[in-house]
Amino acid sequence: MSPRTKPRWETASQRRHIIREHRVVDGVGWVLTGCGSLAEQSRYDLRMVDPPTCPVCRMLHPST
C-alpha cells in the first residue's frame, strides 16, 4: 500500500475520479477514489480520451 498523496484527477473504472491513494494487491493496481470506491485501473482507462467525470467526486471535491 502506498501512502496517500495530494488528490488529483485520473481515470479509473472508465470515469475521471479524484484519486486519493494507489494500491497494488497481488500485482493488480487499485486506486481509492474520492467518492469512496476501490477501483481497478485498467489499460483501457489509461487510453481513454475525455472520459466522463464522476459526479460524486466533482461534488465532494469542487476546487480540485
N, CA, C and O atoms as a printed pandas DataFrame, in Angstrom:
     atom_number atom_name residue_name chain_id  residue_number  x_coord  y_coord  z_coord
0              1         N          MET        A               1    0.848   -1.170    0.000
1              2        CA          MET        A               1    0.000    0.000    0.000
2              3         C          MET        A               1    0.894    1.233    0.000
3              4         O          MET        A               1    1.859    1.317    0.759
4              5         N          SER        A               2    0.568    2.160   -0.838
5              6        CA          SER        A               2    1.358    3.387   -0.904
6              7         C          SER        A               2    0.726    4.463   -0.031
7              8         O          SER        A               2   -0.475    4.418    0.238
8              9         N          PRO        A               3    1.513    5.412    0.404
9             10        CA          PRO        A               3    0.945    6.489    1.213
10            11         C          PRO        A               3    0.022    7.363    0.378
11            12         O          PRO        A               3    0.128    7.430   -0.847
12            13         N          ARG        A               4   -0.864    8.013    1.063
13            14        CA          ARG        A               4   -1.776    8.928    0.369
14            15         C          ARG        A               4   -1.005   10.120   -0.163
15            16         O          ARG        A               4   -0.068   10.611    0.466
16            17         N          THR        A               5   -1.415   10.565   -1.314
17            18        CA          THR        A               5   -0.782   11.717   -1.938
18            19         C          THR        A               5   -1.820   12.814   -2.108
19            20         O          THR        A               5   -2.988   12.637   -1.763
20            21         N          LYS        A               6   -1.389   13.932   -2.635
21            22        CA          LYS        A               6   -2.329   15.015   -2.903
22            23         C          LYS        A               6   -3.362   14.521   -3.917
23            24         O          LYS        A               6   -2.980   14.011   -4.971
24            25         N          PRO        A               7   -4.662   14.660   -3.628
25            26        CA          PRO        A               7   -5.686   14.180   -4.563
26            27         C          PRO        A               7   -5.547   14.844   -5.933
27            28         O          PRO        A               7   -5.300   16.046   -6.032
28            29         N          ARG        A               8   -5.710   14.037   -6.989
29            30        CA          ARG        A               8   -5.656   14.570   -8.351
30            31         C          ARG        A               8   -6.617   13.767   -9.230
31            32         O          ARG        A               8   -6.993   12.644   -8.892
32            33         N          TRP        A               9   -7.002   14.353  -10.348
33            34        CA          TRP        A               9   -7.925   13.702  -11.274
34            35         C          TRP        A               9   -7.185   12.687  -12.136
35            36         O          TRP        A               9   -6.167   13.004  -12.752
36            37         N          GLU        A              10   -7.710   11.452  -12.172
37            38        CA          GLU        A              10   -7.196   10.392  -13.035
38            39         C          GLU        A              10   -8.381    9.544  -13.483
39            40         O          GLU        A              10   -9.478    9.646  -12.934
40            41         N          THR        A              11   -8.145    8.715  -14.478
41            42        CA          THR        A              11   -9.203    7.833  -14.975
42            43         C          THR        A              11   -9.105    6.470  -14.309
43            44         O          THR        A              11   -8.035    5.864  -14.257
44            45         N          ALA        A              12  -10.242    5.995  -13.798
45            46        CA          ALA        A              12  -10.365    4.657  -13.214
46            47         C          ALA        A              12  -11.812    4.220  -13.398
47            48         O          ALA        A              12  -12.726    5.032  -13.249
48            49         N          SER        A              13  -12.028    2.962  -13.716
49            50        CA          SER        A              13  -13.375    2.433  -13.959
50            51         C          SER        A              13  -14.113    3.227  -15.031
51            52         O          SER        A              13  -15.324    3.432  -14.944
52            53         N          GLN        A              14  -13.377    3.665  -16.035
53            54        CA          GLN        A              14  -13.898    4.361  -17.205
54            55         C          GLN        A              14  -14.561    5.700  -16.875
55            56         O          GLN        A              14  -15.459    6.145  -17.589
56            57         N          ARG        A              15  -14.115    6.339  -15.791
57            58        CA          ARG        A              15  -14.557    7.692  -15.429
58            59         C          ARG        A              15  -13.381    8.450  -14.836
59            60         O          ARG        A              15  -12.430    7.848  -14.338
60            61         N          ARG        A              16  -13.451    9.776  -14.893
61            62        CA          ARG        A              16  -12.447   10.594  -14.215
62            63         C          ARG        A              16  -12.846   10.688  -12.750
63            64         O          ARG        A              16  -13.961   11.098  -12.428
64            65         N          HIS        A              17  -11.939   10.310  -11.871
65            66        CA          HIS        A              17  -12.165   10.350  -10.425
66            67         C          HIS        A              17  -11.043   11.137   -9.765
67            68         O          HIS        A              17   -9.956   11.281  -10.325
68            69         N          ILE        A              18  -11.317   11.643   -8.572
69            70        CA          ILE        A              18  -10.254   12.127   -7.700
70            71         C          ILE        A              18   -9.599   10.882   -7.118
71            72         O          ILE        A              18  -10.277   10.047   -6.520
72            73         N          ILE        A              19   -8.293   10.751   -7.288
73            74        CA          ILE        A              19   -7.574    9.584   -6.776
74            75         C          ILE        A              19   -6.858    9.994   -5.497
75            76         O          ILE        A              19   -6.035   10.909   -5.493
76            77         N          ARG        A              20   -7.185    9.300   -4.413
77            78        CA          ARG        A              20   -6.604    9.620   -3.112
78            79         C          ARG        A              20   -5.437    8.711   -2.754
79            80         O          ARG        A              20   -4.542    9.109   -2.008
80            81         N          GLU        A              21   -5.444    7.484   -3.287
81            82        CA          GLU        A              21   -4.398    6.531   -2.917
82            83         C          GLU        A              21   -4.264    5.458   -3.997
83            84         O          GLU        A              21   -5.260    5.014   -4.568
84            85         N          HIS        A              22   -3.034    5.051   -4.269
85            86        CA          HIS        A              22   -2.755    3.939   -5.185
86            87         C          HIS        A              22   -2.372    2.724   -4.358
87            88         O          HIS        A              22   -1.627    2.843   -3.385
88            89         N          ARG        A              23   -2.880    1.550   -4.738
89            90        CA          ARG        A              23   -2.549    0.305   -4.049
90            91         C          ARG        A              23   -2.215   -0.762   -5.083
91            92         O          ARG        A              23   -2.731   -0.733   -6.200
92            93         N          VAL        A              24   -1.363   -1.691   -4.713
93            94        CA          VAL        A              24   -1.076   -2.860   -5.548
94            95         C          VAL        A              24   -1.337   -4.088   -4.689
95            96         O          VAL        A              24   -0.712   -4.268   -3.644
96            97         N          VAL        A              25   -2.267   -4.936   -5.137
97            98        CA          VAL        A              25   -2.614   -6.158   -4.424
98            99         C          VAL        A              25   -2.433   -7.319   -5.391
99           100         O          VAL        A              25   -3.109   -7.384   -6.418
100          101         N          ASP        A              26   -1.530   -8.230   -5.072
101          102        CA          ASP        A              26   -1.237   -9.397   -5.920
102          103         C          ASP        A              26   -0.929   -8.986   -7.358
103          104         O          ASP        A              26   -1.364   -9.650   -8.299
104          105         N          GLY        A              27   -0.195   -7.914   -7.528
105          106        CA          GLY        A              27    0.219   -7.470   -8.851
106          107         C          GLY        A              27   -0.819   -6.681   -9.627
107          108         O          GLY        A              27   -0.580   -6.317  -10.778
108          109         N          VAL        A              28   -1.959   -6.412   -9.025
109          110        CA          VAL        A              28   -3.026   -5.660   -9.689
110          111         C          VAL        A              28   -3.086   -4.262   -9.088
111          112         O          VAL        A              28   -3.097   -4.110   -7.866
112          113         N          GLY        A              29   -3.124   -3.243   -9.939
113          114        CA          GLY        A              29   -3.188   -1.862   -9.471
114          115         C          GLY        A              29   -4.608   -1.438   -9.138
115          116         O          GLY        A              29   -5.514   -1.588   -9.958
116          117         N          TRP        A              30   -4.799   -0.915   -7.949
117          118        CA          TRP        A              30   -6.097   -0.422   -7.496
118          119         C          TRP        A              30   -5.930    1.021   -7.049
119          120         O          TRP        A              30   -4.835    1.438   -6.671
120          121         N          VAL        A              31   -7.016    1.782   -7.093
121          122        CA          VAL        A              31   -6.993    3.159   -6.617
122          123         C          VAL        A              31   -8.174    3.389   -5.685
123          124         O          VAL        A              31   -9.259    2.847   -5.895
124          125         N          LEU        A              32   -7.954    4.189   -4.662
125          126        CA          LEU        A              32   -9.018    4.618   -3.768
126          127         C          LEU        A              32   -9.474    5.976   -4.270
127          128         O          LEU        A              32   -8.691    6.925   -4.303
128          129         N          THR        A              33  -10.732    6.070   -4.660
129          130        CA          THR        A              33  -11.235    7.297   -5.273
130          131         C          THR        A              33  -11.809    8.251   -4.232
131          132         O          THR        A              33  -12.059    7.869   -3.089
132          133         N          GLY        A              34  -12.010    9.480   -4.643
133          134        CA          GLY        A              34  -12.568   10.497   -3.761
134          135         C          GLY        A              34  -14.006   10.224   -3.361
135          136         O          GLY        A              34  -14.479   10.753   -2.355
136          137         N          CYS        A              35  -14.715    9.397   -4.143
137          138        CA          CYS        A              35  -16.104    9.072   -3.815
138          139         C          CYS        A              35  -16.196    7.807   -2.968
139          140         O          CYS        A              35  -17.292    7.360   -2.630
140          141         N          GLY        A              36  -15.038    7.229   -2.626
141          142        CA          GLY        A              36  -15.023    6.083   -1.727
142          143         C          GLY        A              36  -14.927    4.728   -2.397
143          144         O          GLY        A              36  -14.930    3.706   -1.710
144          145         N          SER        A              37  -14.843    4.687   -3.716
145          146        CA          SER        A              37  -14.744    3.405   -4.424
146          147         C          SER        A              37  -13.304    2.911   -4.442
147          148         O          SER        A              37  -12.362    3.702   -4.486
148          149         N          LEU        A              38  -13.150    1.612   -4.408
149          150        CA          LEU        A              38  -11.854    0.982   -4.624
150          151         C          LEU        A              38  -11.937    0.383   -6.018
151          152         O          LEU        A              38  -12.607   -0.629   -6.220
152          153         N          ALA        A              39  -11.259    1.000   -6.982
153          154        CA          ALA        A              39  -11.416    0.640   -8.389
154          155         C          ALA        A              39  -10.105    0.158   -8.982
155          156         O          ALA        A              39   -9.026    0.613   -8.603
156          157         N          GLU        A              40  -10.220   -0.775   -9.921
157          158        CA          GLU        A              40   -9.049   -1.253  -10.647
158          159         C          GLU        A              40   -8.770   -0.300  -11.798
159          160         O          GLU        A              40   -9.687    0.120  -12.504
160          161         N          GLN        A              41   -7.509    0.034  -11.983
161          162        CA          GLN        A              41   -7.117    0.900  -13.089
162          163         C          GLN        A              41   -6.639    0.006  -14.224
163          164         O          GLN        A              41   -5.606   -0.653  -14.103
164          165         N          SER        A              42   -7.376   -0.020  -15.319
165          166        CA          SER        A              42   -7.052   -0.919  -16.431
166          167         C          SER        A              42   -6.276   -0.198  -17.529
167          168         O          SER        A              42   -6.129    1.024  -17.509
168          169         N          ARG        A              43   -5.786   -0.975  -18.478
169          170        CA          ARG        A              43   -5.097   -0.386  -19.630
170          171         C          ARG        A              43   -6.052    0.476  -20.438
171          172         O          ARG        A              43   -5.663    1.511  -20.979
172          173         N          TYR        A              44   -7.297    0.045  -20.517
173          174        CA          TYR        A              44   -8.295    0.823  -21.261
174          175         C          TYR        A              44   -8.467    2.208  -20.633
175          176         O          TYR        A              44   -8.588    3.202  -21.349
176          177         N          ASP        A              45   -8.480    2.278  -19.302
177          178        CA          ASP        A              45   -8.610    3.569  -18.616
178          179         C          ASP        A              45   -7.486    4.517  -19.008
179          180         O          ASP        A              45   -7.708    5.715  -19.187
180          181         N          LEU        A              46   -6.287    3.980  -19.140
181          182        CA          LEU        A              46   -5.134    4.817  -19.463
182          183         C          LEU        A              46   -5.184    5.355  -20.887
183          184         O          LEU        A              46   -4.557    6.371  -21.185
184          185         N          ARG        A              47   -5.927    4.681  -21.777
185          186        CA          ARG        A              47   -6.017    5.111  -23.175
186          187         C          ARG        A              47   -7.253    5.952  -23.475
187          188         O          ARG        A              47   -7.361    6.502  -24.571
188          189         N          MET        A              48   -8.178    6.065  -22.543
189          190        CA          MET        A              48   -9.430    6.787  -22.809
190          191         C          MET        A              48   -9.165    8.261  -23.083
191          192         O          MET        A              48   -8.322    8.890  -22.443
192          193         N          VAL        A              49   -9.901    8.793  -24.043
193          194        CA          VAL        A              49   -9.815   10.208  -24.382
194          195         C          VAL        A              49  -11.097   10.871  -23.882
195          196         O          VAL        A              49  -12.196   10.505  -24.297
196          197         N          ASP        A              50  -10.950   11.835  -23.000
197          198        CA          ASP        A              50  -12.072   12.604  -22.461
198          199         C          ASP        A              50  -13.181   11.733  -21.854
199          200         O          ASP        A              50  -14.322   11.777  -22.314
200          201         N          PRO        A              51  -12.849   10.933  -20.811
201          202        CA          PRO        A              51  -13.880   10.117  -20.163
202          203         C          PRO        A              51  -14.835   10.995  -19.352
203          204         O          PRO        A              51  -14.477   12.114  -18.983
204          205         N          PRO        A              52  -16.045   10.501  -19.070
205          206        CA          PRO        A              52  -16.979   11.276  -18.249
206          207         C          PRO        A              52  -16.443   11.433  -16.825
207          208         O          PRO        A              52  -15.701   10.581  -16.336
208          209         N          THR        A              53  -16.819   12.512  -16.177
209          210        CA          THR        A              53  -16.376   12.800  -14.812
210          211         C          THR        A              53  -17.358   12.207  -13.811
211          212         O          THR        A              53  -18.572   12.279  -14.001
212          213         N          CYS        A              54  -16.828   11.628  -12.755
213          214        CA          CYS        A              54  -17.658   11.082  -11.679
214          215         C          CYS        A              54  -18.395   12.234  -10.999
215          216         O          CYS        A              54  -17.748   13.146  -10.485
216          217         N          PRO        A              55  -19.728   12.219  -10.982
217          218        CA          PRO        A              55  -20.467   13.331  -10.380
218          219         C          PRO        A              55  -20.258   13.447   -8.869
219          220         O          PRO        A              55  -20.293   14.550   -8.324
220          221         N          VAL        A              56  -20.042   12.327   -8.197
221          222        CA          VAL        A              56  -19.840   12.367   -6.744
222          223         C          VAL        A              56  -18.482   12.984   -6.414
223          224         O          VAL        A              56  -18.379   13.796   -5.495
224          225         N          CYS        A              57  -17.444   12.607   -7.156
225          226        CA          CYS        A              57  -16.122   13.215   -6.941
226          227         C          CYS        A              57  -16.176   14.715   -7.215
227          228         O          CYS        A              57  -15.591   15.506   -6.475
228          229         N          ARG        A              58  -16.878   15.106   -8.280
229          230        CA          ARG        A              58  -16.997   16.529   -8.624
230          231         C          ARG        A              58  -17.690   17.296   -7.495
231          232         O          ARG        A              58  -17.288   18.410   -7.160
232          233         N          MET        A              59  -18.733   16.698   -6.910
233          234        CA          MET        A              59  -19.477   17.354   -5.838
234          235         C          MET        A              59  -18.647   17.435   -4.546
235          236         O          MET        A              59  -18.672   18.456   -3.858
236          237         N          LEU        A              60  -17.918   16.366   -4.218
237          238        CA          LEU        A              60  -17.154   16.329   -2.973
238          239         C          LEU        A              60  -15.843   17.100   -3.042
239          240         O          LEU        A              60  -15.316   17.512   -2.008
240          241         N          HIS        A              61  -15.304   17.303   -4.249
241          242        CA          HIS        A              61  -14.015   17.974   -4.430
242          243         C          HIS        A              61  -14.128   19.049   -5.510
243          244         O          HIS        A              61  -13.468   18.937   -6.543
244          245         N          PRO        A              62  -14.935   20.079   -5.307
245          246        CA          PRO        A              62  -15.165   21.073   -6.369
246          247         C          PRO        A              62  -13.946   21.922   -6.702
247          248         O          PRO        A              62  -13.830   22.402   -7.829
248          249         N          SER        A              63  -13.046   22.120   -5.767
249          250        CA          SER        A              63  -11.921   23.026   -6.009
250          251         C          SER        A              63  -10.685   22.320   -6.557
251          252         O          SER        A              63   -9.680   22.972   -6.840
252          253         N          THR        A              64  -10.743   21.006   -6.711
253          254        CA          THR        A              64   -9.577   20.257   -7.176
254          255         C          THR        A              64   -9.600   20.118   -8.674
255          256         O          THR        A              64   -8.696   19.515   -9.252
